[in-house]
Amino acid sequence: MVVRVEPTLSDAELHRRLVYGDESALGEVYAAYGGLVRRVAVRVTRSPAAAEDVAQEVFAQMWSRPYAFDARRGTLRTWLSMLAHRRAVDWVRGEARQRKDTHADDAALHAIPDAAPGPDETVVDRERSLLLHTALAELPQPQREVVHLAYFAGRTYRQAAVELGIPEGTAKTRLRAALRRLAESLADPPDPAWERGA
């Protein structure tokens, strides 16, 4: 059963003004509840910088979709707190996924042989290095660019995205796809003697 709440005059009036695109109403909402939204976000994210990002997202959503707030179901304060909490939880989950992905990418990188062989390396190591360069050359250009920046120029995928002028998600996707292709290309080929049953 949905409990109906009589909206306060200020909430109802602010909401009406927001629906009609009154920018000053958004300023009033931000002045009244910006601190609250950031406090809720900081409690969840433990990061003031992340809380600022969450607050921006919350008020951007309020501006772009003011009709999502229903003054009969609760106060503006409650709705903004709930929205801030959800966005903050999404941020925490995203960070956890990113850490997991970064760990997986690092593990895949360790499977790639060193591209700069030293004088004491064996012929097999030199062959692996050649295989790596060949595998890199066979990558599509967009994937090769991200791998080069991330692993040979020491950039994070975020820095690579900025340098290439592409979204972070695109850089991460290209890097993952490239690492998968490299891992497949560099997998040990079966021993011919073993295949013959020797």
N, C-alpha and C positions, 0 to 999 in steps of 0.2 A: 504494500500500500504506500503510495507516494504522499508524503506530508506536504501540504501546501503552506507556504509561508507568505504572509502579507508583506510585500516589498516595502522597504522604507521609501519615503518620498525621494531622498537623495539617490538611492540606488536606482529606482525606477526612472528618475529624471536623467541621471547619467547614462543609463542604458539607452533611453530614447534618443539622447543626443549622439551617442556613439553610432547607433543604427543609422542616423541621418548624416554621419560623417563629420561631426563636429570635433575638430582636432583639439580644441581647448578642453573638451570633456576628457579626452585621453590624458592630457596633461594633469587634469585634476585627479583622475584615477591613479596615475603614477605617483603624484605627490602624496596622495592619501595612503596608498598600499604598496609602493615600491619597496620600502624598507621591510615590510612584512614578507613580500615575495622573496627578497634576497635572504632573509633570515631562514625561511623554510628551506630554501635551496641549499644554503650553507650547511644546515643541519644534516642534510642527506648526502651532499657531495663532499663535504669537508674541504671545499676549495672556494675561496672568495671569487677567483677568476671564473670558475664554472658557474657560480651563483649569479654573476653578472650576465653571463651568456643565457642562463635559464630565464632570468628576469626579462631580458630582451625578447626571448622567444615568447614568453607568456604575454607580454604587452603587445607584441606584434600580432599574436593570434587574436587577442582581444580586439585590436584595431581592424584586422582583416575579416574576423568572423564574430562580430558582436552579438549576433543572434544566437550563438551557442550558449550564452548566459540566459538563464530563465529566472527572473527575479522572484517568481512565485515559489520556486523550489529551495531557495536559500539566499543568503546575503551575498553581495559582491565580494566581501572579505572572505567568506567561506569558499566561494567558487575559485577565486584567485589563489587561495592557499592550496586547494586541491590540485589545481592546474600546475602550480609551482612544484608540488610534491611529485606529480606524475612525470613532469619534464625532468626533474632532478634524478628520479629513479631511472629514467631512460638514459640520462647522461652516464650514470654509474654503470649501467649494463653495457653501454657502448664502450666505455673505458675498459671494462673487463674483457669484452670481446676483442678489443684492439690489442690488449696485452697478450691474450691467447694467440691471436694471429701473428703478432710480432715474434713470439716465442717459436711458433711453427715455422715462420719464415727464416728465423735464425738457424733453426735445426736443419732446414733444407739447405741453407747456405753452407753449413759445415760439411754437407755431403758433396759439395763441389770442390774439386781439387784446386790447389793453389795455382793461379794463372802465371806466376813468375817463378819458374823452377830455378833452384840453386845449382851450383856446380857439382855437388855431391849426389844429386838425385839420380835415380836409376833410369834406364831406358823406358821402363813402364811408366814412371812418373812423367817423363817428357811426352810420352804418347798420350797420357791422360790430359796433360796441358793442351796438347794439340786438339784432342777431342773436345775440350772445353771451348777453345776458340772457335772450332768448327760449329759446335752446338750454338754458341752465342751468335755466330754469323747467320745461322739458319732461323733465328728468331725473327718474327715480324719487327719492323723498324720501331713501332711504338713500344713494344716490350723491351727491345734491346736498349732503347734510350733510358727507360726507368731502371733497368738492371745496372747499366753503366753508372748512372748517377747514385743509385743506392749502395752499390757494392764496390765500385772502383773509384768513385769520387767522394764517398763518405757522407752522402746526404741521407736524411730520413725520407720516408716516402712522402711526408708532408712538404718538405723542402723541394723534393723532386717535382711534386705537383705544381708548386708555385713556379719553379724554374721552367717547367714545360707548358705552363698556362692551362692546366687541366684540373678538374675537380679531384680532391683527395681520394674519393672512392674509386675513381677511374685509375689513379696511379696505383692504389693498393691492388685492384683487380688485375691490372697488367702485370704487376710484380709477382703476384701469386701464380698467374698463368705461366709466366716465364719460368719461374722456379720449378713448376711441375714439368714443363717441357724439358728443361735442363736435366732434371733428375731422371726422366725417362731416357733421354739421350745418353746420359753418362752411366746408366746402369751397367753392371758388368755383363758383357756378352757371355753366353754359355761356352764352356771349354769344348772345342771340337773333339778332343780325345774322350771326354766324358760322354758326349753325344754318341760316339761310335761304340761306347761300352768298353773302352780300353781300361 
